Amino acid sequence: MKVVAIVGSTRNESYNLKLTKYIQEKYKERLDIEILNIRDLPHYDQDIELDPPESVTKLKRKIAKADAVLWVTPEYNYSIPGVLKNAIDWLSRVEKVMFGKPSWIMGATMGTLGTVRAQQHLRDILFCPGVGSPLLPGNEVYIGAVHEKIDGAGNLTHEPTIKFLDTVVDSFIKWFNQQQPFNNR
C-alpha cells in the first residue's frame, strides 16, 4: 500500500518527523510510506490557485497517486500548525485530491495530552466538504511525553507505545481494505 505522510512540523529535529520516520522504517514490509515536504509551499492564494507553483502541483500529484495519507501533527496553541492548515487549504481547492482518500492521524508532544486538541481540529478539517477524507475510526494515536519514549537515533523505545502502534497499523490496513470497494480500488 502506497501511503504519503504529511508531517505538520518543519523543524529538522521534530519529534513528529522522528515518529514518522520510525513508522516508515518499522512497517516498510507492509506500507510504502513517502514523507512529503510541505516546508516550501507558498501561502494559499486564490489568485494563483488555477496556476499554482510547482511545489503545490507536486504535492497534489503525489497525494492523488497514493492509496492513503498519514497525517502526523504536533499541537501548537491547542490546534494544528499553520503550515499544515496551509497545505490542506491547497489540497481542498480546484483538484480536490483528498476527496475519498483514506486518512489516519497520529501526533506526539512533550506534554501529557499528546496532541488531542490538534487532532480533533484536524479531524474537523478533514471532514469538511472541500476535503472529504474518510478517517480511520477509533485508533487515536496521542503520544505524550514523547521525549521520554524516543532515543537519540529516533527510535521508539517505549514498549507499550510500540505495541499500540502495531495494533493501529493492523487496524488501518484492515480498515483500508474494507474501504476499497467504496473507493473503487
Secondary structure as UniProt FT lines:
FT   STRAND          2..7
FT   TURN            12..13
FT   HELIX           15..26
FT   TURN            27..30
FT   STRAND          32..36
FT   TURN            39..40
FT   HELIX           46..48
FT   TURN            49..50
FT   HELIX           54..65
FT   STRAND          68..72
FT   TURN            77..78
FT   HELIX           82..91
FT   TURN            97..100
FT   STRAND          103..108
FT   TURN            114..115
FT   HELIX           116..127
FT   TURN            129..131
FT   STRAND          141..143
FT   HELIX           146..148
FT   TURN            152..153
FT   HELIX           159..179
FT   TURN            180..184
//
